[in-house]
Amino acid sequence: MWHRKINLIKEKYNISNLKNKIKVSFEFFPPKNTIIDSLFINSIRELKNFNPDFFSVTHSVNTKNKKDTSIVVQEIRRIASNITVAPHLTSIGYTVMDLKNIAEKYWQDGIRNIIALRGDFPLKYQGPKIYAVDLIKQLKNVANFKIFVAAYPEIHPESINLKDDLMNLKNKMDVGAEHAITQFFFDVEKFLRFRDNCYKNNINIDIIPGILPILDIQQLEKFSNMTNVYVPKYILKKFHQHIKNNKKCISMSINIAVNIILKLYQEGIKKFHLYTLNRSELSLGICQRLGLL
């Protein structure tokens, strides 16, 4: 198994032909300068050429950043008017009335898709605790939004066990969630077991795997420690070995992501959500390798 995985990194780059066979979507976060960040704007312009299913925009629980999501949503709609935009909405830090007002404003502005999340509790948080299930109910009371939620192939860090985690996802489906985007992962078998467990528990929701191209291996190690995501040792070893060779690291990152997608496609998966980290070059390379242009 070890040798087979190493070969996935070393293999020659062949262009796949998955155009019109899969759909991709891309996640962005509000840049520090939400309007004039040229890197961000260029990323949107480049990635819209792949006709993505949608763009998503993350949402901060920090008070000073809360309006940035809606600003970025409008900017993306200006640049890529034909592409659906789905803002994240985290309920932590808001009252019920706040969330109602935000939802009404989105609906009035023509936003029909929302990624509904509780969000992480800030340090020493004392505000209202509105969970994703309750947020979905509130959104559906405002209008018939298409609701996306989060799912965790390797179990949410706060869940007691797999069953508890699956029932939380089922509860979100039962109150109106139609799609789930997963936490990133690198072990395809873990995702497939999660998908099978969902079906066994009558969770018949559209499950979209989240794909994270590796931009910074040290940052990834921090992410994985925070989220319980398993990163295979061969990946850590290879990236640390070439940590000063940016070109090599980009090549390996694209190769790993492409192979995950190809394996999942062979298992019947046809939708993929790429976490861009606001950088288009990795997602661009992945989509080109998949033959999506």
Secondary structure, DSSP 8 states (H G I E B T S, - for coil): -HHHHHHHHHS-------TTT-EEEEEE---SSTTT-HHHHHHHHHHGGG--S-EEE----SGGGTTHHHHHHHHHHHH-TTS-EEEEEE-TT--HHHHHHHHHHHHHTT--EEEEE-----TT--S----HHHHHHHHHHH---EEEEEE-TT--TT-SSHHHHHHHHHHHHHTTEEEEEEEE-S-HHHHHHHHHHHHHTT---EEEEEE---S-HHHHHHHHHHHT----HHHHHHHHHTTT-HHHHHHHHHHHHHHHHHHHHHTT--EEEEE-TT-HHHHHHHHHHTT--
